[in-house]
Structures are given as structure tokens and as C-alpha cells.
Amino acid sequence: MSTSTEVTPHTDLLAIYLTDHLAGAAAGSRRMRRLADAERDAEDGSELARIADEIEEDRVALQSMIDEAGISLRWYKSLAARAVEAAGLLKLNGTVLRRSPLTSVLEIELMRMAVTGKVALWGALHDTPLTHRHDFDVLIDRARAQLRDLEVAHTRRTGILGSAKMSGSNVA
């Protein structure tokens, strides 16, 4: 008979899954905060700040679930996520000394992908023993609202692409 602290193949898989998502959640929280800070004067700056706050709250909730389950963190996953995040900051975005408007478009797209993953995470955890301590329906609904708000923010910013001039020959 297994106890709650005994490591089984299933609990090990859950630990891997949760710590993978935690590494991504930490990177996503930092990225969303940078985006919200950069866009604070935009029409939807306060909404982006709210989303950043919620994403951090979700990261804290996931950390709490990991702690409650007695799962040890895998430090190398967080380190790898930070390295990937740092590499993403070094991308060429058409400007050297200032933030490009394209950066916000790409960061919002990245955050939409991350929040889609979070919806899947909360859905997957819905049928685990963690359900007894956490309301995953509320977490799923909040993530879906974040997705809707990020979609609106994305649409607001993609207008820069329509005004871009194409150089060279016609693009098919």
C-alpha cells in the first residue's frame, strides 16, 4: 500500500509535470511583468498589469501545490527556463537601443501560448488528488479570461504590421 509521501512512478510523473510547469510559470510571470511595465502608459496598461498580477498569483498557487504535495524542486529546470528567457531578450527586433513596438506583439503572442498551456495544466490537475484542495474550475476560468484579454491586447498592437511597408518584390 502506498502512502502520500512514497514515490511511485505516477507521483514521480506528477512531480516532473508540476516542476516543468513551475519553471515555465516563473519565466512567464517575469516576462508578463516586463511587458506590463513597458506598456503601462498604453490604453490597456492597467489590464496588462492585472494580468501580470494574476499570472504571478497562479505561479504562487502552483508553487503551493508543489509544496503541499511534498515535491522537491528541480533547480536545473528553473535555470534552463531562465537561460531560454535570457536568450529571448537578445533577439533582433529591428531596433538596437530602444524597445521595438514589435516586441510587445511578440511578447503577447508568447504569453497567449503560455496561458494556453496553463489552461491545459489546470485541466490536467482537475482529476488528481490536488482537486480536493484547489478549485481548478476557478483557475481555468481565470486563465481563459486572461487569454481573451491578451487577444484584445494583441489585436490593438498588430495595427503596426498593417502600416509596414514591404521592400523588394511583391510578397505572395
VOGU-3710 file (C-alpha; in Angstrom, 3 decimals, decimal comma):
1> mststevtph> 0,000/0,000/0,000  1,407/3,376/-0,926  1,357/6,418/1,282  1,142/10,032/0,199  4,887/10,511/0,646  6,007/7,318/-1,101  7,412/7,939/-4,571  5,727/5,817/-7,212  6,054/6,049/-10,978  2,822/8,066/-11,019
11> tdllaiyltd> 3,857/10,525/-8,304  7,228/10,934/-9,990  5,458/11,785/-13,255  3,284/14,296/-11,418  6,395/15,823/-9,836  8,078/16,168/-13,221  4,938/17,652/-14,757  4,434/20,175/-11,973  8,063/21,271/-11,791  8,194/21,672/-15,585
21> hlagaaagsr> 5,154/23,913/-15,410  6,568/25,816/-12,441  9,726/26,656/-14,376  7,589/27,910/-17,249  5,276/29,784/-14,881  8,194/31,622/-13,306  9,565/32,638/-16,709  6,092/33,632/-17,892  5,456/35,700/-14,788  8,696/37,627/-15,276
31> rmrrladaer> 8,017/38,121/-18,993  4,454/39,323/-18,388  5,645/41,763/-15,721  8,217/43,202/-18,164  5,508/43,536/-20,807  3,099/45,232/-18,383  5,816/47,623/-17,226  6,775/48,503/-20,797  3,132/49,083/-21,744  1,987/50,827/-18,536
41> daedgselar> 1,118/54,040/-20,420  -0,856/52,208/-23,113  -4,644/52,314/-23,243  -4,784/48,812/-21,773  -1,774/49,192/-19,467  -3,805/48,613/-16,316  -5,314/45,430/-17,795  -1,861/44,122/-18,663  -0,716/44,906/-15,106  -3,724/42,993/-13,744
51> iadeieedrv> -2,909/40,018/-15,959  0,709/40,145/-14,741  -0,525/40,126/-11,135  -2,832/37,173/-11,827  -0,127/35,203/-13,603  2,134/35,699/-10,583  -0,723/34,582/-8,304  -1,118/31,468/-10,443  2,621/30,785/-10,152  2,353/31,094/-6,369
61> alqsmideag> -0,663/28,741/-6,372  1,300/26,171/-8,381  4,262/26,529/-6,009  1,871/25,962/-3,109  0,531/22,793/-4,745  4,062/21,503/-5,194  4,912/22,293/-1,571  1,701/20,645/-0,307  2,484/17,517/-2,320  5,975/17,379/-0,788
71> islrwyksla> 7,613/17,551/-4,205  11,241/18,629/-4,336  12,052/21,352/-6,812  14,400/20,562/-9,647  16,665/23,628/-9,694  18,093/22,820/-13,117  14,659/23,281/-14,727  14,389/26,811/-13,380  17,928/27,508/-14,521  17,143/26,235/-18,029
81> araveaagll> 13,977/28,365/-18,174  15,989/31,450/-17,175  18,566/30,720/-19,874  15,887/30,406/-22,558  14,223/33,570/-21,280  17,537/35,469/-21,391  18,169/34,265/-24,943  14,730/35,549/-25,915  15,648/39,007/-24,699  18,644/39,072/-27,068
91> klngtvlrrs> 16,561/38,697/-30,234  16,923/41,156/-33,064  13,767/43,254/-33,182  14,637/45,965/-35,638  15,998/48,378/-33,028  19,194/48,450/-31,056  18,838/50,986/-28,275  15,104/51,023/-27,577  12,188/48,653/-27,341  10,514/47,965/-30,655
101> pltsvleiel> 6,697/48,009/-30,914  7,096/44,553/-32,397  8,468/43,333/-29,066  5,078/43,804/-27,393  3,303/41,956/-30,219  5,669/39,002/-29,894  5,565/39,007/-26,092  1,779/38,965/-26,111  1,858/36,044/-28,550  4,280/34,243/-26,254
111> mrmavtgkva> 2,062/34,904/-23,248  -1,001/33,631/-25,115  0,833/30,360/-25,726  1,909/30,209/-22,085  -1,597/30,858/-20,774  -2,984/28,221/-23,152  -0,537/25,799/-21,525  -1,758/26,918/-18,120  -5,369/26,134/-19,079  -4,177/22,642/-20,035
121> lwgalhdtpl> -2,263/22,332/-16,739  -5,254/23,239/-14,594  -7,430/20,883/-16,648  -4,975/18,020/-16,224  -4,753/18,608/-12,475  -8,528/18,688/-12,202  -8,591/14,886/-11,925  -5,752/14,459/-9,431  -5,752/14,314/-5,624  -4,972/18,060/-5,699
131> thrhdfdvli> -8,615/18,677/-6,643  -9,647/18,306/-3,023  -7,603/21,368/-2,009  -7,886/23,625/-5,075  -10,723/24,907/-7,238  -9,380/24,232/-10,708  -12,594/25,448/-12,342  -11,893/28,936/-10,977  -8,261/28,743/-12,145  -9,357/27,592/-15,617
141> draraqlrdl> -11,940/30,377/-15,899  -9,365/32,984/-14,875  -6,830/31,687/-17,407  -9,463/31,767/-20,155  -10,263/35,379/-19,235  -6,531/36,159/-19,437  -6,484/34,643/-22,920  -9,408/36,816/-24,030  -7,751/39,946/-22,645  -4,425/39,071/-24,262
151> evahtrrtgi> -6,216/38,563/-27,585  -7,665/42,083/-27,350  -4,238/43,484/-26,428  -2,695/41,637/-29,372  -5,274/42,983/-31,813  -4,618/46,535/-30,591  -0,923/46,198/-31,311  -0,943/44,358/-34,642  -2,017/47,532/-36,427  1,690/48,350/-36,682
161> lgsakmsgsn> 2,029/45,447/-39,100  -0,631/46,801/-41,465  1,181/50,098/-41,793  4,529/48,428/-42,510  5,919/48,947/-45,990  7,192/45,936/-47,834  10,551/46,316/-49,538  11,699/44,423/-52,589  9,399/42,448/-54,846  5,765/41,588/-54,229
171> va> 5,164/39,175/-51,384  2,803/36,308/-52,117
//
